[in-house]
């Protein structure tokens, strides 16, 4: 989300603490600013569907576990996308192409375990540890065969694991959850906080199609909720670190809960990998906390770098609800005599990739610290190759943060794809390995820089003393700062093209991108321009872009890169902004989710936008990917404040056409489109609609007519009129593969 917009959760979802002085490899260039084309022709809602019933209209890439991972059928024709582009829309509906049907499958509050009554959707519901959480986000599919056993290929019965990232807020309160909107001042009421603690985390649900109709099974033995209160085990180099000791965990080995889970990945051994993203905002620090820690305490440097300076207020004020540990743990301040007496280290227990086995609901989740602690969007794994290490790619979703790669110490054994103890296999490949950070060069190449005590730049860093690889795992951002990694425009989802192994990473936007200064334009982040929305000006890389990387082998230390797509409005300056030649059929802003279909090879791109929402709600795009180098070098020209001119070279993928890139879905008002998975045959696609109506004000809580959105209630799904995040399932009327 972009600071230049008025969205209510902007600051929370756009942490901004990277003030490192990394050297930029491109010359800083001056700006020729282009103005948004404000007046645009109106677009009708053709093929719109307010989901509910079977009316027709006229997320982190993981492969299927086992030998099919990363392989799309050779017979699939990717010459052109076989549907008509969906027009832009501002309606409170979900629009899909002619020939497709869409249905709501699973929404906020839906009961999934015994003891949870039908959802009233009036703010009186409780028992959210037995219901769907809020803000449905990344998700993955896990097949079950007809008898209910794990499968690699079954397409009409399976398990969906999904993240519940956050809540819809104004001030402190997740107001749609509470009958009166909740409290907006401190201290918070314990009953309100208890709901909010359980609304976050992960859902695991069984789903099945019968006679073409999909539904989730409310009483399935596979169903599970993971929340902020669920015990987890820390794994990898950070386990047992002094920086993880709290009143809850005296040995730094166990931790509690998962938080702000965003994107996902599916491991080659068939488990679910969830990224903990913007967890920092849930913690408060006392204004005098630096003094209590001591001025030379390196914890202060780390807290500042991870967005919690002394005096920082928390997003929800959970720490104010009472004396119990479930509330006090959100106070990151020094209170007791040592770390064993308070929760000064609690924030260090978040920011990891979390692994669970959806097939075994009784197994504890594990946090994989070897993959680093950052604002994880997701992790995507390269195709597993026998005799080679497992390789995963990750983005850190904040302005000016970095792109990472993990390479396992262990080498892949084919039998591990079908092991019964899947988390033990995860121990083997994810607890030991090497973390790298990306540095992009101006000639279209880049290098992966090792982040470990073996790197003398890390070990001898004068700005922060790293004593062990546990320190590197916990304070990863500081290690990446030290080696001069490239500051990117909010790295979000990563996905691996199953046809050629190239890695795609969305860079959503960056309001801090400038001509000169700490975050100057460079080859990999080359745009800085003005954009107008309803008379207000936004500056920076307002619309975002998607970068892609190619290697000889995923574990290589170098890579080639170009920019696959520059997001833009169709009417923007084609010489400086609309570099991908987008039209009304495929223009977009703020690419976020990105997942490749393993069945068809189509790349699905989702938006989380606040800059273009005067013209269209957020959307899902379908793309036929090319390859690194299929375009050309492009020189952008800027004018500096002193009048001097500079240029920056970048590398642009081939121009887009409607045949290879177009809009597939537009969501309801206020919603982000996020989370994506499919059945192995590519005939059913699941997409999450997150926070419809998020711009609603708390004062409107008693008047549904004032809600920005009433979806999916306005489509006939469920009780009440309060908007709900939900999963939709999309199928083709003729029963064929999606998009082809």
C-alpha positions, 0 to 999 in steps of 0.5 A, spaced: 500 500 500 502 506 498 503 512 503 501 517 497 493 514 498 488 515 503 487 508 505 486 507 512 492 502 513 497 505 509 502 506 514 501 499 517 503 496 511 508 500 509 514 500 514 519 505 512 525 504 517 531 503 511 535 509 512 542 505 510 546 509 506 547 503 501 551 506 495 547 506 489 550 503 482 546 508 477 548 515 477 542 519 480 538 522 475 533 528 474 526 528 473 521 529 467 515 529 470 508 526 467 501 527 469 496 522 469 490 523 464 485 524 469 479 524 464 478 517 461 472 514 457 467 511 462 467 503 462 461 499 463 461 493 467 460 487 462 461 480 465 460 483 472 458 477 477 456 479 484 458 472 487 453 468 490 449 462 487 451 460 480 449 466 475 454 466 469 457 472 466 457 473 458 499 467 491 508 465 492 509 460 487 509 453 489 509 447 485 505 440 486 509 436 491 513 430 488 516 429 480 510 434 477 513 440 481 515 446 476 512 442 470 507 444 465 504 440 460 508 440 454 501 440 450 498 447 453 498 452 448 500 459 451 500 462 444 494 467 446 490 467 452 483 465 450 478 470 454 475 477 453 479 482 457 474 484 463 473 492 463 475 496 469 469 497 474 468 501 480 462 496 482 461 493 488 461 486 485 466 481 482 467 481 475 470 475 471 470 473 463 464 471 459 464 463 459 466 463 467 462 462 473 464 464 480 462 462 487 463 464 494 467 458 498 469 461 505 468 467 508 470 471 514 467 468 520 464 461 517 465 456 522 470 450 521 470 446 527 465 444 533 462 449 537 462 455 533 455 457 531 453 460 524 456 466 523 451 472 525 455 478 522 453 483 526 459 484 531 456 479 536 460 473 534 465 469 538 470 463 538 474 465 532 479 460 533 473 455 530 472 460 525 475 463 518 479 469 520 480 475 517 483 478 511 484 472 507 491 472 503 496 467 500 493 460 500 495 453 497 492 447 494 493 440 497 490 434 494 486 429 497 484 422 493 477 420 494 479 416 500 481 422 504 489 420 503 494 425 500 495 426 493 499 429 488 494 430 482 486 429 485 482 435 482 476 435 486 477 434 493 483 437 497 485 442 503 486 449 502 491 452 507 490 460 507 493 466 511 489 471 515 493 477 514 490 483 518 483 486 520 479 492 517 481 498 522 480 505 524 484 508 529 485 502 534 479 498 533 477 492 528 471 495 528 467 490 523 468 485 528 465 489 534 457 490 535 458 498 536 465 498 532 469 497 538 473 502 542 478 507 539 481 509 545 486 506 550 485 502 554 482 497 550 477 492 552 479 485 553 473 482 550 475 486 544 482 484 544 480 477 545 477 477 538 482 480 535 488 476 537 484 470 534 482 473 527 489 473 525 493 467 523 492 461 518 486 457 516 486 449 514 480 447 511 477 441 506 474 443 500 470 438 495 466 439 488 460 435 488 456 435 481 460 441 479 459 445 486 464 447 490 464 447 498 468 447 504 467 441 509 465 444 516 466 438 520 473 435 517 478 432 521 483 436 517 480 443 519 485 447 523 485 454 525 492 457 527 492 464 531 497 469 535 496 464 541 498 458 538 504 455 540 510 454 535 517 451 535 523 456 533 528 452 528 534 454 525 540 458 527 536 462 531 533 457 536 536 458 543 538 465 542 539 470 547 535 475 543 529 470 543 528 469 551 522 471 554 517 470 560 514 465 555 520 462 553 526 461 558 530 458 553 528 461 546 526 455 543 519 455 543 515 461 541 507 463 541 503 464 535 504 467 528 502 474 525 500 478 519 501 472 515 501 474 507 504 470 502 505 463 501 509 457 498 508 450 497 515 446 499 517 440 494 515 435 500 508 438 500 508 443 506 505 450 507 510 455 508 507 462 510 510 469 510 510 473 517 510 480 514 508 487 517 508 484 524 512 490 527 506 495 528 503 490 533 508 492 538 508 498 543 515 501 546 515 506 552 518 513 550 524 512 555 525 505 553 532 506 550 534 509 556 532 503 560 536 498 555 542 503 555 545 507 550 550 502 547 545 496 547 545 493 540 538 492 541 536 499 540 539 499 533 535 493 531 529 495 534 530 502 530 531 498 524 525 494 524 520 500 525 520 500 533 523 506 535 522 508 543 515 511 544 512 507 538 505 506 539 502 499 537 496 498 531 491 496 536 493 497 543 493 490 545 498 491 550 493 495 554 487 490 555 490 487 562 495 484 566 495 477 562 501 475 558 496 475 552 496 482 552 503 484 556 507 480 550 505 486 545 509 491 550 516 491 547 519 495 553 524 493 558 519 492 564 523 486 569 530 485 571 531 481 565 529 478 558 526 472 562 521 477 566 518 481 560 517 481 553 522 486 550 524 480 545 517 478 543 518 482 537 524 478 535 519 471 535 516 474 529 518 475 522 519 468 519 517 463 514 512 459 518 511 451 516 506 447 517 503 440 514 496 441 512 495 433 512 497 433 520 493 438 524 496 436 530 503 437 529 506 444 531 508 449 526 515 451 525 518 457 524 524 457 519 529 462 522 535 460 517 530 464 511 531 470 515 527 475 519 524 480 515 517 483 512 516 476 509 511 477 503 512 469 501 517 464 499 517 461 492 521 455 491 525 453 484 524 446 481 527 441 486 532 437 482 535 430 485 542 432 487 542 439 488 540 444 493 533 446 495 533 454 493 527 459 495 526 466 493 523 472 498 521 479 498 521 484 504 515 488 503 517 495 505 520 501 501 527 500 500 528 493 502 531 487 499 530 481 495 533 474 498 535 467 496 536 461 501 540 455 498 539 449 503 545 445 505 542 438 504 541 436 497 534 434 494 533 426 494 527 424 490 524 420 496 523 426 500 517 428 495 513 423 498 515 422 505 510 421 511 513 426 516 513 432 512 516 437 517 522 432 518 523 433 511 523 441 512 528 440 518 533 437 513 532 442 508 530 449 511 534 449 518 541 449 515 543 453 509 545 460 506 542 466 505 543 471 500 541 478 498 541 481 491 545 486 488 543 489 481 548 492 477 547 497 471 549 492 466 543 488 467 547 483 471 547 482 479 550 478 484 547 474 490 551 476 496 552 471 502 549 473 509 553 469 514 559 470 519 563 467 513 562 474 509 568 478 513 563 484 511 558 482 515 562 479 521 566 485 521 561 490 520 562 496 525 555 499 525 552 492 528 556 487 532 554 480 529 556 475 534 553 469 530 549 466 525 543 466 530 544 474 530 544 474 522 538 470 522 534 475 527 537 481 524 537 480 517 536 487 515 542 489 518 546 484 515 543 486 508 545 493 509 552 492 511 553 488 504 550 494 500 544 490 497 540 494 492 534 498 495 528 496 491 521 498 490 517 494 496 519 487 494 512 483 494 511 476 491 516 472 488 514 466 483 518 461 479 516 460 471 515 453 471 517 453 464 524 456 464 526 457 472 526 464 471 524 468 478 519 474 477 518 479 483 513 484 484 515 491 486 508 494 488 510 501 489 515 506 492 513 513 494 520 514 497 523 513 490 526 520 488 531 523 483 537 524 488 538 522 495 538 515 499 533 512 494 535 515 488 532 512 481 537 506 479 537 501 473 532 496 477 528 501 480 528 507 474 521 510 474 520 517 478 514 521 476 508 525 478 501 522 478 494 525 479 488 522 483 482 526 484 486 533 484 491 530 489 499 529 487 503 522 488 510 522 487 515 516 486 514 510 483 507 510 484 504 504 480 510 499 481 513 494 476 515 487 476 523 484 475 525 478 473 531 474 474 535 468 470 540 464 472 544 458 469 542 454 475 538 457 481 544 456 486 548 460 482 552 466 485 550 471 479 544 472 475 541 476 469 535 481 470 530 485 466 523 489 468 518 484 465 512 489 466 512 496 468 505 497 471 501 504 468 495 507 466 494 506 459 494 514 458 501 515 461 507 518 457 509 512 453 516 514 453 517 515 461 512 511 465 508 507 460 514 503 458 510 496 457 505 499 452 499 498 456 492 499 454 485 499 457 485 492 456 491 491 461 493 497 464 494 496 472 497 499 478 501 496 484 502 489 482 502 485 489 500 477 488 504 473 483 503 466 482 504 461 476 499 456 474 503 449 474 498 446 469 498 452 464 504 456 465 500 462 465 502 467 470 497 470 475 498 477 477 494 481 483 493 488 485 493 492 491 492 499 489 490 506 492 493 510 486 488 508 480 482 506 484 478 512 482 478 509 475 477 501 477 477 497 483 483 492 484 484 486 479 487 480 477 491 479 471 493 473 466 500 473 463 503 469 458 510 470 460 516 471 456 524 470 458 529 475 460 532 479 455 526 479 450 525 486 450 530 492 449 535 497 453 531 503 455 534 510 457 530 514 461 531 522 462 530 526 468 531 533 470 534 535 477 532 540 482 538 545 479 536 544 472 541 539 470 539 533 466 541 525 467 539 519 464 538 512 467 538 505 463 534 500 464 532 493 461 525 493 459 521 486 457 517 486 450 511 490 449 505 487 452 499 486 448 492 483 449 493 477 447 499 475 452 496 480 458 489 482 460 485 483 465 481 477 468 477 479 474 475 486 478 473 485 485 468 489 489 469 496 492 475 497 497 478 490 496 485 487 494 485 481 490 490 477 493 492 469 494 491 464 489 491 457 488 488 452 483 487 444 482 492 440 479 488 440 473 488 447 472 480 447 472 478 450 478 482 456 481 481 459 488 482 467 489 481 471 495 478 478 496 481 481 502 478 487 506 472 489 501 469 496 504 476 498 507 475 505 507 468 505 511 469 509 517 467 507 524 461 512 525 458 508 519 457 501 523 450 502 525 448 504 518 449 499 512 447 504 507 454 508 509 458 502 508 463 502 502 461 495 500 456 490 502 460 484 499 459 478 499 452 479 502 449 483 496 451 477 492 446 473 497 452 470 501 451 469 509 448 473 514 448 481 515 451 486 511 458 488 514 463 486 508 467 480 509 473 477 506 472 471 502 475 466 498 472 465 491 472 459 486 472 460 479 471 455 474 470 455 466 463 453 464 465 448 459 469 445 464 476 446 461 482 449 464 482 456 466 485 461 461 486 457 455 
